[in-house]
Amino acid sequence: MKWWQKAVIYEIYPKSFYDSNGDGIGDIPGIIKKLPYIKDWGVDAIWLTPIYLSPQVDNGYDVADYRKVDPMFGATDGLKELLKEAHKQNSKVTLDMVANHTSDQCVWFRESKKSKDNYFSDFYIWKDPKPDGSAPNNWAASFGGSAWTYVPERNQYYLHYYASQQPDLNWENPLVRQYIFDAMRYWKAQGVDGWRLDVITQISKDLTFKDAPKVPGKKYVPLKNTSGPHMHKFIHELNREVLSPFDMM
């Protein structure tokens, strides 16, 4: 039996958990301080919501750099210290992996938007406007408005299921998948024990990009099914590349 099949896992939203330095923001040293307290509850593992470098448009679910801890939570070495101290008391640590999208401040996107023929150009989902210049289809973003935002540099729109500052990654590009897998391997090397995979069922898109059936009174229509045809293929690949080889949750 794997450890996670019988574990009690406690979710921590670091920003509001415990503030160790009085700046009004919870932080990693605060979590370290409370590890024995959490253990006393009978908790076997903690799950941290995103602690990566982020503009915080969506509470850290807009990741600018998967390998850096946001300074508001402390130094990146602080997370390594948390892992060490948690493992000393036989507790596991799992992180949130946001694999469907990044922040628009991520260097991948900043490069991608520059042109149609650079290294990162195909890391995101870009589509040409309709003949009248409007968005490629009528899909609605979960946070309201169109799921598409126009970028003049490319004369194209990019897809975002959530905020416009959260462009969706193009998982059809094998390089994208490897970049995500490498980020996960990086944290495994630091001692991370497993993952909560944010909106993982959305990494594959409907590749026809057809308009959704119209809804009276709505210009943009929420998708009833946001899982594309390659969802299981991509998740199996993630399992083969990262989870199974390193025995991660």
N, C-alpha and C positions, 0 to 999 in steps of 0.2 A: 504494500500500500504506500502511495506517495504521501509525503507529509501534509500536502494541502488538502487531501481527501478527508482529513479528520480535524483540520486546524480551525481555530477561532481566529479570524482575521479582522483587525480593527482599522477602519479608515481614519486617516488624519488629514484634515485640511490645514496645512502648515501655517497659513497666514493668520489664522485665528486660534491656533492651539495653545501655544505658550510662548510668551515674549520674554526672552532672557536678558535683553539689554535696554528695555524701557523705551524703545522707539515706536511702540504702538503696533508692531507687526510681529506675529509669531515667527519663530525661526528654528533652524536645525539644532543649535545648542539647547534650545528649550525642549525639543523632543528628546534629546539625549538625557537631559535632566530628569525627564518623566518616565524613562524606560522602565525602571524598577516598579514604579506605580502602575504602569500599564500591565506589566507582567503579573503583578499581584491579582489582577482581575481574572487571570486564567487565559489571557490572550497569548496566542502562539506566534502571530505575525502581525506586522503593521503594513498598511498600504498607504503610501503618500500620494496625494493628488499632485499634479505637475509642479516640480520645483526647478524646472529648466529656465534658462534665460528667456525672458518674455516681456513684451510691452504691456501685458496684463489686460488686453482688450476683452479676453474671455477667461479671466481668472487663471491664467497660465496655460490654458488649452490652445493658445496661439504661441507655438514654440519658435523662438528665433535661433536657438542653438541647442541641439540635443545633448551635447557633451559638457555644457556649462551649467552650474547652479546659479540661479538669479541671486545677485548680491543682497537683495532684501532678506534672503534666508540665511546668509552667511557665505563663507568661502566654500568652493568646491571640495576642498579638503575636509570640510566639516561633515559632508555626507559620507566620506570615507571613514571618518571617526564614528559616525552614527552606526555604520555597518559593523565596524569592529566591536563597539560596545554592545550592540544588539546581539551579535553572535556570541559574545562572552556569556550572556545570560540565556543562551539557547533560543533566542527569538529570531525570526526571519524578517526580512525587509523586502517589500515589493514596491515597484514604482509604476506610475501611470505612463504608458506609451501612447502618444497621440500620433498614430500612423496615417490617418486619413488626410491630414492637412498640416501646414506649417503657418507661421506668422508671415505676413507680407514683408517683415523685416529680416527674415531668414536670407542669408546670402544666396541660397539656391534660387529664391524667387527674385531677388534684386537683379541677379544675372539673367534669369529666364525672361524677364520683361523687356530686356534691352533689344532683343532681335529674335528672328525666327531660326537663326542658324548658329547659335552659340552652344557651348557644352551643356548648359542647363535648360536650353530652350524647350525641351520635351519633358521636363520634370513635372510640369503642371498641365492642366487640361485647357488648351487654347482652341477657340473656334472663331471662324470668320463671322461677321455680322450677317444678318439677313439682307436681301437686296435693298431694303429701305433703311439700313443702318442700325436696326434694332437688334436686341439680343438674339442669340442663336435659337432659343426656344423660350417657352413661357414658364419654366420651372421657377418655383419660389424658394428662397432661402429660408432656413428654419428660424432665423432671427428677423424675418420680414423683408419685403421687397424682392427684387430679382435675384436669382442665384448666379447672375453673371455681372461682371464689371469690366468696362471697356478700358483698354490701355492704348493710347495714341501711338506709342513707339512701335507697336506691332500691328496696329490697326486690327486688333482682335480683342475678343472677350475671354476672360478666364472664369472658370467655374468655382463657386464656393457654396457648399451646402450650408454654411453657417455665416459668420460675419464676413463682410467684404475684405477684412484684414486677415482672413483665414483661407487662402487659396488651397484648393484640393490638389493633392499630389496625384500624378499619373502613374498608377500602379501597373499599367500596361507596359511601361518602360522598365526593363529588368534592372537598369542602373538604380532607379528609385528604390526598388525592393532591396537591393544590396546595400544602399546607403542606410536604409532603416535597419536592416539586419545588423550592419556594422555598429550602429549606435547601441543596439541592444547588447551586442557582444562586448562592447566597451564597458558597459555598466556591469555585465556579468564578471568581467575581469576585475572590477573593483569590489565584487562580493555580493551584488544584488541577487536575490533568490528567486524572483519571479515578477510577473507583470499583470496589471489590469490593462487590457487593450481597449482603448477608447474608440467608440463607434466603429469597431473593426468590421462590422458587416457592411459598411459603406465604401470600402476601399475599391471595390469593383463597381463600375458605372454601367448604366444602360448605354451601350455603344452606338445605338441608333440616334440618340439625342433628339428624339421626336418630341413635339409638343405634347404635354399632358392633356387629357380630355378637359375641355373648358368647363369652368364652374361659373354660373351666372354671378355677375357682380365682382368677379375677381380677375385682375389683369394677370397675376402670377399665381400658379397653382401648386400647392404642396404635393410632393410625390407620395403616392401611397406605398410604393415599394422602392427603397433606395439601395437595394442589393442588386448588383450586376451579375452577369453570367459567369464571371471568373472568381467570385468570392471564395468558394471552397478551394479552388486551385491555389489561390494566393495564401490562404490560411494554412493549407497543407504544406506549402513551401516554407512558410515561416516556421512551422513546427519542425520540418526536416533540418532547416538551416540553423535554428537558434534554440528552440525549446527542448527538443528531444536530446540533441548532442550534449547539452549542458544541464539536463535534468531540471529544467526551470518550470515553474507554474505558468 
